Amino acid sequence: MDLKEVFSLIEANIRSKAKFPEQFDHFKTYETRILKDSDYFDMIIVIVFYSGFKAETVTNKLDIIRNH
C-alpha cells in the first residue's frame, strides 16, 4: 500500500464520520475569498506574534495587539 492509498482511506474514513463538506470545503476556496483589512492584519501581524511567543501569551494580548 502506498501513501496515496493510505491518505485516500483516511479521507474516506473522516468523510464518513463527519459532516466533512459542510465543515471543511470552505478551505478549498480560500484563495478566492475577498479579505478585509483585519484579515490581512491577522495573517501578517498576529501570525508573527504566535510564531515568536507562547500561544497563551499571544491569546491573552490579542486585543492589545489589534488596537495598535
C-alpha positions as CSV (number, residue, x, y, z in Angstrom):
1,M,0.0,0.0,0.0
2,D,1.5,3.3,-1.0
3,L,0.9,6.7,0.7
4,K,-1.7,7.8,-1.8
5,E,-3.9,4.8,-0.9
6,V,-3.3,5.4,2.9
7,F,-4.4,9.1,2.6
8,S,-7.4,8.1,0.4
9,L,-8.5,5.6,3.1
10,I,-8.0,8.2,5.9
11,E,-10.0,10.8,3.9
12,A,-12.8,8.4,3.2
13,N,-13.0,7.4,6.9
14,I,-13.1,11.0,8.0
15,R,-15.7,11.9,5.4
16,S,-17.9,9.0,6.6
17,K,-17.8,10.0,10.2
18,A,-18.1,13.8,10.0
19,K,-20.1,16.3,8.0
20,F,-16.9,16.9,6.1
21,P,-18.1,19.0,3.2
22,E,-20.1,21.3,5.5
23,Q,-17.2,21.8,7.9
24,F,-14.1,21.8,5.6
25,D,-15.0,22.6,2.0
26,H,-14.7,26.3,2.6
27,F,-10.9,25.8,3.0
28,K,-10.7,24.7,-0.6
29,T,-11.7,28.1,-2.0
30,Y,-9.7,30.3,0.4
31,E,-7.7,31.9,-2.4
32,T,-10.9,33.2,-4.0
33,R,-12.1,35.0,-0.8
34,I,-12.3,38.7,-0.6
35,L,-10.3,39.6,2.5
36,K,-10.9,42.6,4.8
37,D,-8.0,44.7,6.2
38,S,-8.5,42.9,9.6
39,D,-8.0,39.5,7.8
40,Y,-4.7,40.7,6.3
41,F,-3.7,42.1,9.6
42,D,-4.2,38.8,11.3
43,M,-2.2,37.0,8.6
44,I,0.7,39.4,8.6
45,I,0.9,40.5,12.3
46,V,-0.9,38.1,14.6
47,I,0.7,35.0,13.0
48,V,4.2,36.5,13.5
49,F,3.4,37.0,17.2
50,Y,2.2,33.4,17.5
51,S,5.4,32.2,15.9
52,G,7.5,34.1,18.4
53,F,5.7,33.7,21.7
54,K,3.8,31.1,23.6
55,A,0.2,30.8,22.2
56,E,-1.3,31.5,25.6
57,T,0.7,34.8,25.9
58,V,-0.5,36.0,22.5
59,T,-4.1,34.9,23.0
60,N,-4.2,36.9,26.2
61,K,-2.8,40.0,24.4
62,L,-4.7,39.9,21.2
63,D,-6.9,42.9,22.0
64,I,-3.8,45.0,22.7
65,I,-2.1,43.8,19.5
66,R,-5.2,44.5,17.4
67,N,-5.6,48.0,18.8
68,H,-2.2,49.2,17.6
